[in-house]
């Protein structure tokens, strides 16, 4: 149950965060980015639902977990960027909050798309294996029926 509910909670958290960020800091998070992120999250949820109905699960991949970390970093960076574009450190050096937020958003979008392709590939490979297994079973059953010869 946790395998299904934990990713769902993560998706709801990320969806609400990006919907809010579109209004909060539209210069860094335009609506199309939120659509890509939220669309990807719900497509992967749909794949998991279909896989579950077929009798197997698609667990979170390492790439998907890394994408979640990058999403959280990008959300925090965009929130910080709303107030501070850079933080003064020492001796005239600055911590480039805006640059980090911009980079994190771009990296997160790329990682989201790559991760979505990875989940689709995992889903199709499991579906293909199941179809091949079902064909073999049907073939074996049909061969057994043919070998039965009625005796008189």
Secondary structure, DSSP 8 states (H G I E B T S, - for coil): -HHHHHHHHHHHHHHHHHHHHHHH-TTTS-HHHHHHHHHHHHHHHHHHHHHHHTT------HHHHHHHHHHHHHHHHHHHHHH-S-EE-STT-EE-HHHHHHHHHHHHHHHHHHHHHHHHHHHHHHHHHHHHHHHHHHHHHHHHHHH-----
